Amino acid sequence: MAIPHNRQELLEAINTSYARLQQDLARVPPGLARELALDGHVAGTRMSVCDLLAYLVGWNELVLHWHAQLRAGKPVADIAFPAEGFTWNQLGALAQRFYADHAHLDMEQLLQRLALANRQLVALVEASDDAQLYGQPWYKQYSMGRMIQFNTSSPYANARTRLRAWLKTV
């Protein structure tokens, strides 16, 4: 899918990649959801479908947290990116934290959390215009729309690739 350059393209990218991901997730046998069968987000590690969902939930909720901080009046420059205590070269460790933070949830609960976060992100995009999303850099050289896309449609597509490869072996 092409990189979105406006609000409508971003909404299409999020909605299309999310719908396709949901179709593949529906094919996961529930009894295998916690099996460490997928390559993890850290080289040499394994993760489960639930861990993959936790990763997606973690990033979606993190984007919502960034925007909640903005609404509370915090300037973008004062927001901890990607997350408090993590730098961009520690994304593997952040993925591991997402897995641990959501380890108590089953697949259905993770699917519900992902659906909620997705709906909230779509609402965020729908409430924004092209100028807000793509009119200027928001974080470093990246527009707000690009940062949202980096953490929604792109990881949805990546997750789908991982799932489809694994589903062929089940």
Residue, then its C-alpha position, 0 to 999 in steps of 0.5 A: m500500500a502506498i504511503p498516505h499523503n492526506r487524511q482520506e488516504l490515511l483513513e483508507a490505509i488504516n481501515t483496509s490494513y486493519a480489516r485484512l488483519q482481522q480476517d487473518l486473526a479470525r483464522v487463528p486457532p484459539g488454542l494456539a494463541r499463546e504458542l511461541a510460534l512467530d519470530g519476535h520483535v527482537a532478533g532470535t526471540r519467539m512470540s505468540v499471536c497474543d504477543l503480536l496483538a499486545y505489540l499492536v495494542g501497545w503502539n496504538e495506545l501509545v499514539l493515543h497517549w501522545h495525543a492525550q498529552l497534547r490535548a492536556g497542553k504538553p508541547v510535542a517537544d516535551i513528550a517522551f518519544p517513543a515512550e517514557g524510558f525508551t529511545w528509538n534504538q530500544l524498540g525491541a525492549l519496548a516490544q518486550r514491555f508491551y508483551a509483558d504489560h498485556a500477558h494477563l489478557d487472552m486473545e479475545q481481550l487483546l482483540q477487544r483492546l485493539a478494536l477500541a484503540n483502532r476506533q479511537l485512532v480513526a476518530l482522531v484522524e477523522a477529527s483532524d484535517d489535512a493541514q493538521l495531519y500533513g501540513q507541517p512536521w510534527y515530530k522531527q521531520y515527520s508529519m502527524g499523519r506519518m507518525i500515526q501511519f507508522n504505528t497503525s497501518s504499517p504494523y498492521a500490514n507487518a503483523r498480517t505478513r507474519l500471521r499469514a506465514w505462520l497460518k500456512t504451517v498450522 
